[in-house]
Amino acid sequence: MNDKLSILIADRNRHIRHFLRREFIAEGCWVQEAKNKKEVLKIIDANSPPDVLVLELDMPIECAFEILEKLQNQESALPVIIHTSLTDYKNHPACKWTDAFVEKCEDPTYLKNIVADVLRQKYPKRFKYLYRESLSKDNINLLIVDDEERFLETMSKTLETRGFNVVAVNGGEKALKAAQEHSVDIALVDLKMPGMDGKEVLWKLKKEHEWIEVVILTGYGSIDSVVECVKSGAFSYFNKPCNLDQLMEVLTEAYKKRVLNKMKIEEDRMEHIIKNAGANSPRDVLRRLKQLEQNGQ
């Protein structure tokens, strides 16, 4: 069996089809495109259908619903991922049976990760080592540790769309294991968790990983606990609920400190490098810092 992923991108916007095609080909996938219902049905009814369908609802919407209805009536095993800006249809009966619903954004990282996750679940043997482990080498690797599943899911999706490679776990022991299995740049750790709490996770992460920077999340906790964490090596702390712009600034500064310490760069020189690169937004700064760390200069 050919283990190369075959993906069908169905979108009537030619620019989006071509953009996603390039992105998935870069990950070693075989990509087909369809701009309307007729082309979609022709491809999925062929002798060698794709492994996954990424479907824009605005085909227009009536055509997309007809495609979904056909697949549902046939009890098709084809995984379907909705990729659209029409978020009001997320809970529509025609969409609820699909494998994932992804809102369109400029960065395709989250979509690619969802495709990988869906296929590993559908075909665990065939796609066990699908491309996700090698995705987005230019992005910052972020570990999020929190026992609140809803917060984990929401924050992971949000930060993945802003260029982070996110590893999300719901407990301290899992965090330590994840940090061993992945090269983590920054950890975002909840202070109050059952079992191993945030302070212990912080202490062990700093002990086992020389250059990791840790930001503590707190929704409760006394100021004494937060101060103790900072004294134990936390870069900073952040109060829940999270203001995204402020969180991005904190994560950017945390990663900047990692690069400064690891590469022994003077802070003035670091600021000069960032300024010359024209990096203005936190995301631009993070990309330039990652390039700096990767190139060793």
Protein Blocks (a to p, Z undefined) as FASTA:
>chain_A
ZZbdcdddddfblklmmmmmmmmmmnopacdddfbfklmmmmmmmmbdcfbdcddfblbf
mlmmmmmmmmmmnopabdcddddfklmlmmgmklmmpmbdcdddfblklmmmmmmmmmmm
mmmmlmmmgmklmgoklbccdddddfblklmmmmmmmmmmnopacdddfbfklmmmmmmm
pccfbdcddfbdghjafklmmmmmmmmmmkbccddddfebpfklmmmmmmnopabdcddd
ddfklmmmmmmmmmmmmmmmmnopafklmmmmmmmnopabfmlmmmmmmmmmmnoZZ
